[in-house]
Amino acid sequence: MGVIKKIFKENWNEFTILYSDKIRKTIFKEVEKMLECGSLEKGFIEFKCEACGEIKRVGFRCKSRFCTSCGKIRCDDWAEEMTGRLINVVHRHMVFTIPKELRKIFAEKRELLCLIPQCAAKAVISYFKDRNKKESFTPGIVSVIHTFGRDLKWNPHVHMLVTEGGEGNVTIFKKMNYISYEALRKRWQKLLLDELELKMINKKKWFRELKNKIYKNTKEGFYVYAKGIVKTAEAALKYVGRYAARPAIAESRIIKYDGKKVTFYYERHEDGKRVEETLDVIDFIGKLIRHIPEKGFKMIRYYGIYAKSKKHRERFFKLMREAILETKRKLRKWKYRILKYFGVDALECDKCGAQMRFYDIVYEGESIREKLRKKILDDNKRKLEELMHTYGVIKGLIHDKMEPLYI
């Protein structure tokens, strides 16, 4: 059992008693799924060794974004799929941030989080289009919303992978080496503040005053900066694996848990220095669950060339060939994952070393093998009765189906 799952198993009930009225429905569902992840009581797949009869049972996974185990698998799968969509050009990794004064708004109105990638994408796309009004170049953008900082505090921002150039009305693709981050910052600031003002239906006066204050006094907060250049499929995969829809904290960052306190570390953004922080376990749980998104909310979004509606996306060469992508898809099975990360063949019989084979699926206490066996027997029984009836009619053995014979 992972340390995060252990923390929740031992303290979730106490947390719900203290804060039940403040916990969103989505959080209850995601935590419940995470706690039941891999439990044999909820169902399992059964493998059997044909050589010695040994049985191995593997519990179903929860597939929750909050689960550190399933979240990592989800992240890896998405990373490979997304890398297969990227076109074969240089990409830049950009980060768009907001000032502290606005963070509380997004915490209280989580549906507004969609404005962050939307406005950031508008800032980038409008910048590219303004470079040449005739061509109106459109870049490709993949955006990932993060609500957490390295210290787990509420800090909404967006990571973007942006093509270094764009598709024009005439030119297929124009490379653009120079991008002004200061120009992007000003566009980003104006677009987001204007959109937020439109959404503040009952607080327009309050927000207008806050908006003016931000323009006047806030010199920091609306940052747009580059975190690197992505040139190859391997670099893109590494980028996405690190910044995509991952859990707020990795198990490896938790140093100690003693039942009452949790100690974890993070690297401070300003200077890269390692910082260790100790929290009461209830506070730690609170910091984690606030980053669980609402059901159906998309944390990853595509714009420009990468938008689904873009007609000409297929005419570009891809960063990763389809054959390589298909091979990676085949290797996603849990057996190969375990072999990759731990060097262990999960289907090797512990008793005799032979390969185990799939035998059964048990869901909610019901064996699918037994269910199918009964169905086959019932179907065969019906077919047998129908055949016997037909045979009887043909041979004149069933009298009520035959015409009487008079001599």
C-alpha positions in Angstrom: 0.0 0.0 0.0 1.3 3.5 -0.9 1.9 6.0 1.8 -0.8 8.4 0.4 -3.4 5.6 0.4 -2.3 4.7 4.0 -2.7 8.3 5.1 -6.3 8.5 3.8 -7.3 5.0 5.1 -6.2 6.0 8.6 -7.5 9.6 8.6 -10.2 10.2 6.0 -13.1 9.4 8.4 -11.9 11.9 10.9 -11.4 14.5 8.1 -15.0 14.0 6.8 -16.4 14.4 10.4 -14.6 17.7 10.7 -15.3 19.2 7.3 -18.2 17.2 5.8 -20.1 20.4 4.9 -17.1 21.8 2.9 -16.2 18.7 0.9 -17.3 18.7 -2.7 -19.2 15.6 -4.0 -16.5 14.9 -6.6 -13.9 14.7 -3.8 -16.0 12.0 -1.9 -16.2 9.9 -5.1 -12.6 10.2 -6.1 -11.3 9.5 -2.6 -13.6 6.5 -2.3 -12.4 5.1 -5.6 -8.8 5.6 -4.6 -9.3 3.8 -1.3 -10.9 0.8 -3.0 -8.3 0.7 -5.8 -7.0 -2.9 -6.2 -9.3 -4.3 -3.6 -10.3 -7.9 -4.4 -13.7 -7.3 -2.7 -14.6 -5.0 -5.6 -13.6 -7.5 -8.3 -10.6 -9.1 -9.8 -9.1 -10.9 -12.8 -7.9 -14.4 -12.1 -5.0 -16.1 -13.7 -4.3 -19.8 -13.4 -1.1 -21.9 -13.9 -1.9 -24.8 -16.2 1.1 -26.7 -15.0 0.5 -26.7 -11.2 -3.0 -25.1 -10.8 -1.7 -22.1 -8.8 -4.1 -19.1 -8.9 -3.2 -15.4 -8.9 -5.8 -12.6 -8.5 -5.3 -9.0 -9.6 -7.8 -6.4 -8.3 -9.4 -3.9 -10.6 -7.8 -0.4 -10.7 -9.8 2.7 -9.9 -8.5 4.8 -12.8 -9.0 7.9 -10.7 -6.9 11.0 -11.5 -6.4 11.4 -7.7 -4.9 7.9 -7.3 -1.1 8.2 -7.5 -0.8 4.8 -9.1 -3.6 5.1 -11.7 -2.8 8.8 -12.2 0.7 7.9 -13.2 -0.6 5.3 -15.7 -3.2 7.7 -17.0 -0.5 10.4 -17.4 1.9 8.0 -19.2 -0.8 6.8 -21.6 -1.9 10.4 -22.4 1.7 11.5 -22.9 2.3 8.9 -25.6 -1.0 9.7 -27.3 -0.4 13.4 -27.2 3.2 13.0 -28.5 1.7 11.1 -31.5 -0.4 14.2 -32.3 2.5 16.7 -32.3 3.8 17.8 -35.7 7.5 17.6 -36.5 8.6 21.1 -35.6 10.3 22.7 -32.6 8.0 23.5 -29.6 8.4 25.8 -26.7 7.3 25.1 -23.2 5.7 28.3 -21.8 4.1 28.9 -18.4 1.4 31.5 -17.8 0.8 32.6 -14.1 -1.6 34.9 -12.3 -1.2 37.2 -9.2 -2.2 36.1 -5.7 -5.1 38.5 -5.7 -6.9 36.4 -8.3 -6.3 32.9 -6.9 -9.1 33.0 -4.4 -11.6 33.8 -7.2 -10.7 30.5 -9.0 -10.9 28.6 -5.7 -14.4 29.8 -5.1 -15.6 29.5 -8.7 -13.8 26.5 -10.0 -15.7 26.6 -13.3 -13.8 29.8 -14.2 -10.5 27.8 -14.4 -11.2 27.2 -18.1 -10.6 30.9 -18.7 -6.9 30.4 -17.8 -5.9 28.2 -20.8 -8.5 30.0 -23.1 -7.0 33.4 -22.5 -3.4 32.2 -22.6 -4.1 30.5 -25.9 -5.8 33.7 -27.2 -2.8 35.7 -26.2 -0.4 33.4 -28.1 -2.6 33.0 -31.2 -3.3 36.8 -31.5 0.4 37.5 -31.2 1.2 35.1 -34.0 -1.6 36.4 -36.2 -0.4 40.0 -35.7 3.0 39.2 -37.0 1.6 38.9 -40.5 -2.1 40.0 -41.0 -2.2 38.6 -44.5 -1.0 35.1 -43.6 -2.6 35.2 -40.1 -0.3 32.4 -38.8 -1.9 29.9 -36.4 0.4 28.0 -34.0 -0.3 24.6 -32.4 -1.0 24.7 -28.6 -1.3 22.0 -26.0 -2.3 23.4 -22.6 -2.3 21.8 -19.2 -4.0 23.4 -16.2 -2.2 23.1 -12.8 -3.9 24.3 -9.6 -1.0 23.4 -7.3 2.5 24.8 -6.7 5.4 22.7 -5.5 4.4 23.4 -1.9 0.8 22.1 -2.6 -0.6 25.6 -2.1 -3.5 26.8 -4.4 -1.8 28.4 -7.3 -3.7 28.1 -10.6 -1.5 28.4 -13.7 -1.1 26.9 -17.2 1.7 25.0 -18.9 1.8 25.2 -22.6 3.6 23.4 -25.4 3.6 25.9 -28.4 4.9 25.3 -31.9 7.7 27.7 -32.8 5.8 29.0 -35.8 2.4 28.6 -37.4 0.3 27.6 -40.3 -0.6 30.5 -42.7 -3.4 31.2 -45.1 -0.9 30.6 -48.0 2.3 29.3 -46.4 2.0 25.7 -45.1 4.2 26.5 -42.0 6.4 29.5 -41.1 9.1 29.1 -38.5 9.3 32.0 -36.0 12.4 32.1 -33.8 11.6 35.2 -31.9 8.7 35.5 -29.4 8.3 38.5 -27.2 7.3 37.3 -23.7 6.7 40.8 -22.5 4.2 41.3 -25.3 2.5 38.0 -24.4 2.4 39.0 -20.8 0.5 42.2 -21.5 -2.0 40.5 -23.8 -2.4 37.7 -21.2 -3.1 40.1 -18.4 -5.7 42.2 -20.4 -7.5 39.2 -21.8 -7.9 37.4 -18.5 -8.9 40.5 -16.5 -11.5 41.4 -19.2 -13.0 37.9 -19.2 -13.2 37.7 -15.5 -15.0 41.1 -15.3 -17.6 39.8 -17.7 -18.2 36.8 -15.4 -18.5 38.8 -12.2 -22.2 39.5 -12.7 -23.0 40.3 -9.1 -19.6 41.7 -8.2 -18.8 44.0 -11.1 -18.0 47.0 -8.9 -15.8 45.1 -6.6 -13.9 43.4 -9.4 -13.5 46.6 -11.3 -11.8 48.2 -8.3 -9.6 45.1 -8.0 -8.8 45.2 -11.7 -7.7 48.8 -11.5 -5.6 48.1 -8.4 -3.9 45.2 -10.2 -3.1 47.4 -13.2 -1.7 50.1 -10.9 0.2 48.2 -8.3 0.8 44.6 -9.4 4.1 44.5 -11.2 4.4 40.7 -10.6 2.0 37.8 -11.0 1.1 37.9 -14.7 4.2 36.1 -15.9 4.8 34.4 -19.2 8.1 32.7 -19.4 9.8 29.9 -21.3 11.0 26.7 -19.6 12.7 25.1 -22.5 12.8 24.0 -26.1 11.3 20.7 -27.2 12.9 19.4 -30.5 12.4 15.6 -30.4 9.7 13.0 -29.6 11.7 11.9 -26.6 11.9 15.4 -25.2 8.2 15.9 -25.8 7.4 12.6 -24.0 9.6 13.7 -21.1 8.0 17.1 -20.9 4.4 15.7 -21.0 5.3 13.0 -18.5 6.4 15.7 -16.1 3.8 18.4 -16.6 0.7 16.6 -17.8 -2.3 15.5 -15.7 -0.2 14.2 -12.8 -1.2 14.0 -9.1 -0.4 17.0 -7.0 2.4 15.2 -5.2 4.4 12.0 -6.0 4.8 9.3 -3.4 8.6 9.7 -3.6 8.4 13.3 -2.2 6.9 12.2 1.1 9.8 11.7 3.5 8.0 10.6 6.6 4.5 9.8 8.0 4.1 8.9 11.7 0.3 8.7 11.9 0.0 12.4 13.0 2.4 14.4 10.8 3.4 14.3 7.2 6.8 15.5 6.1 7.5 16.1 2.4 9.9 18.1 0.3 9.9 20.3 -2.8 12.5 22.3 -4.7 11.9 26.0 -4.3 11.1 27.7 -7.6 13.2 30.8 -7.0 16.6 29.1 -6.4 16.1 25.4 -6.8 16.8 24.8 -3.1 15.3 21.7 -1.4 12.8 22.7 1.2 11.2 20.2 3.7 7.8 20.9 5.2 5.9 19.1 8.0 2.1 19.3 8.2 -0.5 17.9 10.5 -2.0 15.0 8.6 -5.5 16.6 8.5 -4.0 19.8 6.9 -2.1 17.6 4.5 -5.3 15.9 3.3 -7.0 19.2 2.9 -4.2 20.6 0.7 -4.3 17.5 -1.5 -8.0 17.2 -2.1 -8.6 20.8 -3.0 -6.7 20.0 -6.3 -9.2 17.3 -7.4 -11.0 18.7 -10.5 -14.7 18.6 -11.0 -16.1 15.6 -12.8 -15.8 16.1 -16.6 -13.6 19.2 -16.3 -10.8 19.0 -18.9 -7.4 19.9 -17.4 -5.8 19.3 -20.9 -6.9 21.4 -23.8 -5.9 21.9 -27.5 -5.9 25.1 -29.6 -4.8 26.3 -33.0 -3.4 23.6 -35.3 -4.0 21.0 -32.6 -7.7 21.8 -32.1 -10.0 18.9 -33.2 -11.8 21.2 -35.7 -8.6 22.1 -37.6 -9.0 20.6 -41.1 -5.4 20.7 -42.3 -3.6 19.1 -39.3 -3.0 15.8 -41.1 -0.9 17.3 -43.9 2.0 17.9 -41.4 4.6 15.3 -40.6 4.2 14.0 -37.1 6.9 14.1 -34.4 6.4 10.4 -33.7 5.8 7.8 -36.4 2.5 5.9 -36.2 4.3 2.5 -36.2 6.3 3.5 -33.1 3.1 4.9 -31.4 1.3 1.6 -32.1 4.1 -0.4 -30.5 4.0 1.8 -27.4 0.2 1.2 -27.2 0.7 -2.6 -27.2 3.2 -2.3 -24.4 0.7 -0.5 -22.1 -0.6 -3.8 -20.6 -0.1 -4.0 -16.9 2.2 -7.0 -17.4 4.6 -5.0 -19.5 4.4 -2.0 -17.1 5.5 -4.2 -14.2 8.2 -5.8 -16.3 9.4 -2.3 -17.3 9.5 -0.7 -13.9 10.4 -3.6 -11.7 11.9 -6.2 -14.0 9.4 -8.9 -12.8 7.2 -11.0 -15.0 3.8 -10.6 -13.3 2.4 -13.8 -14.9 5.2 -16.1 -14.0 4.0 -18.7 -11.5 5.5 -18.2 -8.1 5.3 -22.0 -7.5 6.7 -23.6 -10.6 7.9 -20.8 -12.9 5.5 -21.6 -15.7 3.4 -18.9 -17.5 0.0 -18.3 -16.0 -3.0 -17.8 -18.3 -6.2 -15.7 -18.0 -8.9 -17.8 -16.3 -11.7 -15.7 -15.0 -13.1 -12.3 -14.1 -15.0 -11.8 -10.9 -17.2 -8.7 -10.6 -19.3 -7.8 -7.6 -19.0 -11.4 -6.3 -20.1 -13.0 -9.6 -17.8 -15.2 -11.7 -18.1 -14.3 -15.4 -16.8 -17.7 -16.3 -19.6 -19.4 -14.3 -22.1 -17.0 -15.7 -21.1 -17.7 -19.3 -20.9 -21.5 -18.6 -24.5 -21.4 -17.4 -25.6 -19.3 -20.4 -24.0 -21.8 -22.8 -25.5 -24.7 -21.0 -29.0 -23.1 -21.1 -28.6 -22.1 -24.7 -27.4 -25.6 -25.7 -30.3 -27.2 -23.7 -32.8 -25.0 -25.6 -31.2 -25.9 -28.9 -31.2 -29.6 -28.0 -34.9 -29.5 -27.1 -35.7 -27.7 -30.4 -33.7 -30.3 -32.4 -35.5 -33.2 -30.6 -38.9 -31.6 -31.3 -38.0 -31.1 -35.0 -36.8 -34.7 -35.2 -39.9 -36.0 -33.5 -42.1 -34.1 -36.0 -40.2 -35.4 -39.0 -40.3 -39.0 -37.8 -44.0 -38.8 -36.9 -43.3 -39.4 -33.2 -45.2 -36.3 -31.9 -48.8 -37.2 -32.7 -50.5 -33.9 -32.1 -48.3 -32.5 -34.9 -49.2 -35.2 -37.4 -52.4 -35.6 -39.6 -54.4 -38.7 -38.5 -54.2 -41.8 -40.8 -57.4 -43.5 -41.8 -57.5 -46.9 -43.4 
